[in-house]
């Protein structure tokens, strides 16, 4: 488990897809849920903090891809936590529609030759929908929802303005350098670049990615430089 900043941890040992844990007075919040085999590792690290599964009160989902919601069904069963996501991602998470794929006229790079198979997720009920600009007052003294579509139609990020802390999901990867999300898993790369421009304008000091280690030094400058590099 990696301490990112006070009360915020990046869970470790997961094969793919970062999960972040936030400590608040009323309990714990998870951001995303990695792949299905990660559930036991996530719950074990909750225990390493001296907490019980029932202490997890909320699971915030940036988007409904298998590497971000794979362990969600088991985590919800184990914790009873409230699952929170955007309206556009809700039917994907609940298994009512397949995971959206790149539209033919939006395919670039590898997406022109590789199209992921049709995937319907094991259903998990979304308990609460959140919109752009909505503030989750109970999380980290106020976590703001930021609409960041492109990689997925209803992709959202979470922003803590006082700490200048951003959980950006898959808008940007850090593997180990900043890069665009993989084109063959991105519905609309042009839209994703507009989302990169939006997160750069926040001037974050800490960015927690869905893939890769958090960025905590010269962060705003690095994100701006990356935005320019990719034409965002």
Secondary structure, 3 states (H helix, E strand, C coil): CEEEECCEEECCCCCCCCCEEEEECCEEEEECCCCHHHHHHHHHHHHHCCCCHHHEEEEECCCCCHHHHCCHHHHHHHHCCEEEECHHHHHHHCCCCCCCCCCHHHCCHHHHCCCCCCCCCCCCCCCEECCCCCEECCCCCCEEEEECCCCCCCCEEEEECCCCEEEEECCCEECCCEECCCHHHCCCHHHHHHHHHHHHHCCCCEEEECCCCCECCCHHHHHHHHHHHCCC
